[in-house]
Amino acid sequence: MRAIQLHVLTNVEHLVQPEDFDELSVNSPALAIFTDFKKHKPLMIDSQTTALSAEQEMLRTHVKMKLVVDAKRELVGVISFEDICKQNIVKMAANGYQQSEILVTDLMRHRSELKVLDFNDIAHARIGDVIETLKQNGVQHCLVVDSQQHHIRGLISASDIARKLKLNISIQYPPSFVDIFNAIKDH
């Protein structure tokens, strides 16, 4: 064995990130922008969590959406940061609810209301196909199901697409698929 020479770190080296090497475009495979729950743990929140606690947790962790799960960790709905904004909590409080008692289940989108994509369709699609499909819905997140295996396989996020395609989109509000479509059109 031999020792390898150590060098002094200079101010020229750039700290690379995986996205520095992504050469994605609307013609890239849709799986490149898919968050696969086989590889990444889903961001979940217990259905009995108060809306105020969820808001604090989302702010602290910079997360804009969580899957709401029951005691068996099965999906009951989806809650986004926009769903638990102060305006919605104040509106419920005006209807007689105590702010401290409002749960994420009171503000979430129930699973029966969610539109999803099928994994098999995503596996054979391009990023542009996904954007085109979802732009009319104006949503920021879309679940992907594997209908053959009967499970929720993953998620597609407008923020992830914008970041991976390196689109110049305002981050004051999370981008929707309409925002991404418009940014690509103007790109």
Wavefront OBJ file of the C-alpha trace (Angstrom):
o trace
v 0.000 0.000 0.000
v 1.029 3.576 -0.500
v -0.089 6.881 0.972
v -1.914 9.264 -1.324
v -0.940 12.911 -1.168
v -3.352 15.283 0.596
v -3.954 18.705 -0.924
v -5.110 22.028 0.504
v -8.731 22.878 -0.277
v -8.739 26.028 -2.376
v -11.567 28.435 -3.070
v -11.908 27.123 -6.639
v -13.667 23.843 -5.922
v -17.418 23.827 -6.400
v -19.450 21.573 -4.115
v -21.305 19.459 -6.639
v -24.862 18.272 -6.212
v -26.584 15.473 -8.142
v -28.711 18.002 -10.011
v -25.516 19.596 -11.413
v -25.278 16.551 -13.670
v -28.931 16.152 -14.579
v -29.498 16.871 -18.224
v -33.273 16.652 -17.993
v -35.740 18.140 -20.431
v -39.424 17.713 -21.196
v -38.370 14.814 -23.448
v -36.652 12.920 -20.595
v -38.352 9.868 -19.082
v -41.020 10.774 -16.538
v -39.450 8.368 -14.026
v -36.612 10.916 -13.674
v -38.951 13.275 -11.778
v -40.848 10.581 -9.891
v -40.355 10.188 -6.120
v -40.533 6.418 -5.731
v -41.681 5.236 -2.295
v -39.680 2.064 -2.869
v -36.564 4.243 -2.614
v -37.709 7.248 -0.562
v -39.789 7.125 2.595
v -43.066 9.008 2.125
v -43.499 12.176 4.178
v -46.368 11.256 6.471
v -48.287 12.875 9.289
v -50.646 11.204 11.751
v -54.332 11.933 11.198
v -54.727 13.007 14.836
v -52.149 15.813 14.502
v -53.514 19.311 15.053
v -53.429 21.683 12.118
v -51.328 24.149 14.128
v -48.734 21.443 14.906
v -48.677 20.362 11.273
v -48.152 23.949 10.154
v -45.220 24.353 12.557
v -43.668 21.063 11.435
v -44.020 21.953 7.756
v -42.434 25.356 8.329
v -39.576 23.833 10.330
v -38.832 21.105 7.766
v -39.603 23.172 4.629
v -42.134 20.569 3.486
v -45.161 21.712 1.484
v -47.198 18.485 1.498
v -47.628 15.398 3.661
v -49.589 12.203 3.363
v -52.113 11.923 6.195
v -52.157 8.405 7.624
v -54.234 6.582 10.217
v -52.979 4.471 13.143
v -52.227 1.599 10.708
v -50.184 3.983 8.518
v -52.721 3.759 5.703
v -53.463 6.835 3.590
v -56.573 8.799 4.560
v -55.737 11.990 2.673
v -53.229 14.637 1.708
v -52.517 17.903 3.505
v -50.608 20.762 1.925
v -49.222 23.850 3.552
v -51.865 25.867 1.693
v -54.601 23.681 3.221
v -53.510 24.567 6.767
v -52.864 28.249 6.220
v -54.000 30.611 8.960
v -56.933 31.774 6.827
v -58.481 28.280 6.751
v -57.901 27.776 10.484
v -59.447 31.165 11.308
v -62.415 30.351 9.048
v -63.052 27.117 10.987
v -62.620 28.939 14.301
v -65.275 31.432 13.153
v -67.597 28.431 12.716
v -67.181 27.419 16.346
v -64.068 25.228 16.305
v -61.272 25.820 18.817
v -58.080 26.534 16.852
v -56.109 24.167 19.067
v -58.567 21.322 18.325
v -58.604 21.545 14.517
v -56.973 18.412 13.106
v -55.274 17.856 9.762
v -58.237 15.624 8.880
v -60.498 18.686 9.132
v -58.533 20.498 6.403
v -57.013 17.741 4.246
v -58.112 16.512 0.858
v -59.621 13.074 1.455
v -58.293 10.138 -0.526
v -61.657 9.815 -2.302
v -61.150 13.330 -3.720
v -57.636 12.726 -5.071
v -56.834 12.205 -8.739
v -53.784 9.976 -9.280
v -51.527 8.769 -12.066
v -50.792 5.094 -12.724
v -47.162 3.938 -12.415
v -47.381 1.959 -15.654
v -48.344 5.149 -17.506
v -45.496 7.091 -15.885
v -43.005 4.341 -16.739
v -43.779 4.831 -20.445
v -44.162 8.624 -20.457
v -41.943 11.677 -20.829
v -41.749 14.595 -18.401
v -43.598 16.763 -20.921
v -46.441 14.229 -21.029
v -46.835 14.477 -17.244
v -46.781 18.279 -17.299
v -49.317 18.372 -20.135
v -51.585 15.925 -18.303
v -51.522 17.812 -15.015
v -51.360 21.464 -16.070
v -55.131 21.798 -16.351
v -55.593 20.670 -12.746
v -53.379 23.422 -11.343
v -52.091 21.118 -8.601
v -48.676 21.021 -6.952
v -48.495 17.292 -6.103
v -49.898 14.147 -7.658
v -49.794 10.648 -6.206
v -48.799 7.722 -8.398
v -50.399 4.319 -7.834
v -49.344 0.886 -8.976
v -52.724 -0.554 -9.877
v -51.263 -4.009 -10.528
v -49.815 -4.219 -7.009
v -52.688 -2.235 -5.423
v -50.493 0.265 -3.626
v -49.521 3.905 -3.665
v -46.130 3.841 -5.331
v -44.950 7.445 -5.183
v -45.415 11.103 -5.895
v -44.796 13.689 -8.570
v -44.202 17.214 -7.329
v -44.299 20.428 -9.341
v -41.469 21.796 -7.175
v -39.295 18.778 -7.979
v -39.969 19.133 -11.699
v -39.146 22.851 -11.642
v -35.918 22.209 -9.701
v -34.797 19.279 -11.863
v -35.536 21.094 -15.124
v -33.815 24.207 -13.704
v -36.806 26.406 -14.511
v -36.882 29.975 -13.312
v -40.130 29.954 -11.334
v -40.972 32.155 -8.370
v -40.688 30.201 -5.129
v -42.807 32.590 -3.072
v -45.603 30.092 -3.664
v -45.029 26.472 -4.628
v -45.208 26.148 -8.418
v -48.160 24.389 -9.953
v -48.013 22.316 -13.115
v -49.537 25.318 -14.937
v -46.579 27.462 -13.793
v -44.151 24.828 -15.069
v -45.953 24.573 -18.402
v -45.796 28.350 -18.810
v -42.098 28.469 -17.828
v -41.257 25.773 -20.376
v -43.272 27.566 -23.045
v -41.339 30.814 -22.349
v -37.980 29.009 -22.008
l 1 2 3 4 5 6 7 8 9 10 11 12 13 14 15 16 17 18 19 20 21 22 23 24 25 26 27 28 29 30 31 32 33 34 35 36 37 38 39 40 41 42 43 44 45 46 47 48 49 50 51 52 53 54 55 56 57 58 59 60 61 62 63 64 65 66 67 68 69 70 71 72 73 74 75 76 77 78 79 80 81 82 83 84 85 86 87 88 89 90 91 92 93 94 95 96 97 98 99 100 101 102 103 104 105 106 107 108 109 110 111 112 113 114 115 116 117 118 119 120 121 122 123 124 125 126 127 128 129 130 131 132 133 134 135 136 137 138 139 140 141 142 143 144 145 146 147 148 149 150 151 152 153 154 155 156 157 158 159 160 161 162 163 164 165 166 167 168 169 170 171 172 173 174 175 176 177 178 179 180 181 182 183 184 185 186 187
